[in-house]
Amino acid sequence: MMSDDILFDGNVLAGSDSPYVEFNKADFDKALASDKLVVLYFYANWCPTCKAEQPKVFEAFNSL
């Protein structure tokens, strides 16, 4: 059984802004039904790898 004690007192590493598009279930269902390529890209603005690959991901997206 867990108590009310704090198990982890950490810091939030995420920033307050990042490039993103809100994509809800209706948008997802519409995209799947459209017979077009669907790419889901998960990005964390505190992640060095994500930051490094972001320009290439946007370049690929813009070329579609």
N, C-alpha and C positions, 0 to 999 in steps of 0.2 A: 504494500500500500504506500502511496506517495503522500508526503506531507506538503505543507505550504512552503517549505524551505526552497530557496533558490538553488537549483541544480547547476545552472550555468549563468554567469553574469558576464555577457560578452558585449561587444560593440557591433553596431550595424555597419557593415562594410559597404553597402550599396550606396551609390550616389543618388542625388535627387532628380537627375535628368539623364535621359539616354534616348537615342533614336528608337522609336518603336511605333508599331501600328496596332491599334486595338483590333482584335479579330475574334468575333464571338461565334457561337455555334451556327447561327443562321448564315454568317459569311462563309464558314467552313463548309457547310452543306452545299451552299450555292457553288463554291469553287470546285468541290468534288463532282457535282453534276455537270459542270461546264466542259468536261473533256479536255481540260488544260492541265498543265503541270502544276502541282501543288508542292511548295517547299516551305517547311516550317523551320525557322532558324531561331534557336534559343540563345540569347545574348545576356551577359551580365556585365554591366558597365564598370565593375571593379576587377574584372578578370583580364589579365594581360594578354592571354591567348585570344580572347574574344576581341579585344581592342585591335590586336595586330591583324586579325583576319577580316575585320569589318570592311575596310575599303575594297577588298577582293570580293566579298559577298555582295556589296552594293553594286560593284561593277558587273558581276554576273547577273544580278537581278535586272539591272538596267538594260542588259543585252538581250533579255528574253522577249 
